[in-house]
Amino acid sequence: MMKKAWILVLFLCVSGSIFAQSREDTLIYIPPVIAGRPDHAAFFQEHFAAEVSAANYTLTDSLRDSDYVFRLEVLPNIILYDDGTEEIAPFWEPQFVLRLTLIRNEDDAEIVAFSFPFTEMEEMYEYNLYLVYQAMANVPITRLGDVVDESDRWRNKWLYLRTSFDYPVVIVHQLLPTGLYYGSAIVDPENPRDRMQGLDHKVLPMPGVTLGLELQFLHWMSFEANFVLRFGDPVGETFIPAIEFQLKFPIKPARHFKLSPYILSNVRANPSQNYHAFPRLGVGGGFQFGAKGGENGAFFIDINFVYTLGEVITYNTSTQFTDPPLIYWKRYAISVGIGYKVGFGDRPPR
């Protein structure tokens, strides 16, 4: 008895130290115990459920939701002789056998099966937890890979819904012919005073929001389509809509964050009579730094740079200075955004 106790203590200590990190992520279902005596069925059903929970595995009431099925059956202890005859074990031998079978639910594979003899239910108090650990010994090793995938699910989704608040700083630079109208002044590009006053360029904040969908069609590449809305522009428009496309290249160096450099293009539609020509096409690049924000989502910071191709042309709307009739701009934008994305549909592991 002393030898059994030492084996039990050693087994529990080793098992606990190795598998403490992953046991709680394993879902166990215990079906009704099969037994010839109702008291046996009730005893083992109750006590093995308690021991499985005490060992930090998660019990589930549904076979469909479980990872493993822990089947228990109490049988009479039958002795089988070489000549094929059999009889109940004599009274000095254990009278019953508890048969334990662990089955993996996804493919019905029998992971382990063994029996433990006993006579009185009270003697099983000493061994129930030991039997749970013995049956589950190989489960955490198999489950460990799944645990890694669980903590990695947030960045391995097929589809992400993205929303963010953005704060672009737009730099507009005017091409300054002599006599160009800007605001309430005639700009002379040769006049140092005009240039010192910043009449040939301006830095404008244009806060806004972005809503988009990202498809991660490869582990290392994804495509994102966004609807962008900005509040304000150089000629005083209130709302400036745009459609933006990003091709991202996710880098996943650690489990709780990822970095996604990307290239982008956008089309800005300025539905205003102030513009001579629209829409305008922009190109650029940036990167997005994401950190785990729940099992299926991430918080992120997005930084990018966009250059508008060609010249942005606006009409001169001044009634005081009507020459020249068109104003030409070069437009750049540096944007910082803060947002959250939630993922849908787990990608298969690599």
N, C-alpha and C positions, 0 to 999 in steps of 0.2 A: 504494500500500500504506500509506503514512504517513497519507493522508487517511482511509482505512478504519479505521485504528487509533484515530485521534482521535475519529471518530464512535462507535466502539465504547466507548471510555472514557467519553465524555460520556453516552451512552445508559445505561450501567451505573450511573453515579453518580446520574443523575437518577432512574432507576427505583428504585434502592435507597433513596434518601432519601424518596421519596414512599410506597412501598409496604411498607417494612420492618415496619410495625405489623400488617399484615393477611395477608401471604403465607403464614405458617405455618398459618393456619386454612383454607387452600384445599387440598382433597384431590384429587390428580391420579392418574389411572390411565393407564399406558402399555401398550397391548396389544402383542402380538408384532409386530415390525416386518416389513412386507411388502417383500421384496427378491428379486431374481433370483439374487443370490449370497449364500450362507450367511455369508461373512465380513462383508458389508455389514450383514446383519440382526443379527449378534452385536455388531458394533461400535456401531451406533447405539442398539441396545437398552441396552447397558451404559452408554454414555457419556451418553445423554440422561437416563437414570435418575439418574446421578450428578450431572449438572448441575441437574436439577430439585430435587434435595435440597440441593445447594449454594446454590441461589437461595432456600432457606428455605420452599419449598413442601413439603407433606406427601405422600409417595408412598403409595398404597394398592395392595394386591394384588387388590382386588375391584372390579369394575365397578360393582356395586350400591352400594358405600359411597362412591363418588367423587363429587366435584362436577363435574369436567371430565375428558374423555377426550382425551389427547394422542396423536393417530394419526400414525405415521411410515411413509412409503413411498418406496422407492428405485426410480427408473425410468431407463431409458436416455434420454439427451438426444436427442429426435427433432425434426428441423427440418421444419416444415410449410410448404409453398410455396402460393402463391396459387392455383395450378391444382389443388390438392388432393393433389398428390404429397407424399411424405414420405421422409426418409432419416435415417440416423444422422449426428449432427454430425461434421464433419471432425475430424481428430486434434488440430488446434490449438485446438479449442473444448472446453469441459468435456464430459466423456463421460456424466455421470450428473446426475440431478436428484433432490434430496431434497425430497419434498413433505410439508409439515407442516400438519395440520388440528387445530384445537381445537374440541371439541364440548361443549356444556353438557349434562350428563347428564339433568337433570330433564325437559327437553323435546326433547332431541336437536337443539337449534339449533346450527348451524355458526357459531361466533363469529368465527373467522379461518381463512384458508387461504392459503398462499403456497408458493413453491418456491425452492430455493437450489441453483445448479449447482456441481458439483465434479468432479474427476477422480480424485484420490488421497485415500484416507481420512485420511492424515496431515495434510493441509491443513485438515481440519475441526476439529482441536483448537483452532484459533484462533477458530472461529466458533460452536461448539456452544452455549456459554453465551449468546452474543449472540442466537442463534436462539430459545433458550428465553425470554429476556426479550421478544423481539419478538412471539412467539406469545402470551405471557401479559400483554402490556401492558394490555389492557382488563379482565382478570380481577379485579385487586384493586379497581377502581372498582365493578364489579358486586358483588363479594364484600364490599365495605366495609359495606354495609347489613346483610349477614348477620352480620358480625362484631359489629356493635352488638347485634343480636338475641341472639347467643350470650352476650355478657356480661350481657344483660338477662333471660335465660331464668329465672333463679332467682325473679324476682318476677312472672312472667307465666305461671303454671301454672293449669290448670283446678282441680286438687285439691291440698290440702296436708294432711299428717298432722302434728299438733302435739302436743308433749309439753313440760311445764314443771314446775318446782318453784316453788311459790307461798308467800308469807309474808303472809297477811292479818293485819291488826290489827283486831279486832272490838271495837267500843264498844257495851256494853249499858247502857242507862239504864233504871232501874226507875221505874215510876209508884208513888209512895210514899204509900199511905194510912197513917194512924196505926196503929202496931203491926205493920207489915209485917215478916215474918221474912226475914232475910238471913243466911245462914251460921249464926252462933251468937249473934246479937244481935237485939233488938227495935229497929227503926229508927223514930226519931221525926223526921219531915221538918222539924219546927220547931226541932229541936235543932241548933245550929251545930256541936256536936262531932261528931255523926253525919255531917254533910255534909263536914266537914273530913277525916274518916277515909275518905271515899269510899264510904260504904255505899250511896249511891243510884246509883252508876254504877261501871263497871269497864272497864278496857282489857285485852283478852285476846289473846295471840298464838295463831293457829290455823294452823300450817303445814300444807301439803298438796301434792297433785299434781293436774295437769290433763292429760287426754288427749282430743284432739278432731280433727274433720275440718272443713276450710274449703273451701267451693266458691266460686271466683272466677268468677261468671257474667257479670260485666262487668269492663272494665278498671278501673273506678272504684268497684265495689261487690262485696262478697262476703258470704257467710253462713257462720257457723261454729257447729257444735253440739259441745258439750263434756260430758264426764263429769268431775265434780269430786269429789275426796275430801279432806275436812278431818279433822285429828286433834285432837279436843277441842272443847268448847263450854261455855257458861256453867253447864250442869247436870251436867257431868262425863262426857258421852258420849265414847267413844273414837274412833269413826269416824262422820263425818257426810257422807253422799253427797248430791250435787246434780246436776241437769241444767241446763246453761246454754246460752243462745242469744245470739249476737252478730251484729249487722248492721254491717259495716265499710265504711269509705269510704277505700280506699287512695289515698295521695298519693305520687307518685314523682318527686321533684324532682331526684334525682341517681342515677347508675347503680348505686351500691353501697349505697344505703340507701333505705328507704321508711318513711313514717309512716302509721299506720292508726287514725284516731279511730273510735270505735264506740259504739253504744248496746247495752245488754244487758238481759236478764231471766233470772232463774233460779228454780228450784223446789228448795227444800231439803226433803228427806225425813228426819225425825228419828224413826227407828223405836224409840221409847223410851216407856215408860209414864210418864216424867217430864213429857211434853208433853201439854197439854190438847187441842191441835189442831195437826195437821200434814197436808199439807205447807204451807210458807210461800212466798209469792211475793216476789221481790226485783227491783228495777229499778235501773238506774244507767247509767254510761258510763265510758269510759276511752280510752286510746290505747296503741298498740303500736308500738314503734320497732324496726325490723328492719334488720339489716346482712347483706350477702352472706356466706354461709357455704358456699361451694362452688358448682358449676355449677347445682345444682337445689335448694339449701336456704338457710336463713337462721337466724342467731342473733337472738334478740329479747329485749327488755325490755317487760314488760306492766304497766301501772299502771291501776287502776280503783277506782271507788267504787260501793258497792251499799247501797241502803236497803231494808230489809224492810218491805213494806206491812203496815199494821195493827199489831197488838200480838202479840208472841210470848208465849204463855201457858204457864206451867209449873205443875205441881202442887207444893204445899208438902209436901215429904216428911219434914219434921222431926217427930220424935216428942215433942220438948220444947215447941216452939211451933207449934201447929196452926192458928193464926188469923193471917192469912186463909188459906183453902184453896187459892187460886190466886194466882200471882205474875205480874204483867204487866211486859213489857219492851218497850223500843224498841231496835231493833238497827240498827247501821251497820257497815260494813266498808270499810277501805282496804287494798288488796292490791297487792303488788309481786311480779312473777313473772319468772323467767329461764328461757328454754327454747330449743328448736330445732324448726324445722319443715322438712319435706322435701316437695318438690312433684312432681306427676306429671302428665304431659300438657301439652305446650306450647300456649298459646293462640296463635291467628293474630295477626300484627301488626296495629296499628291501621289 
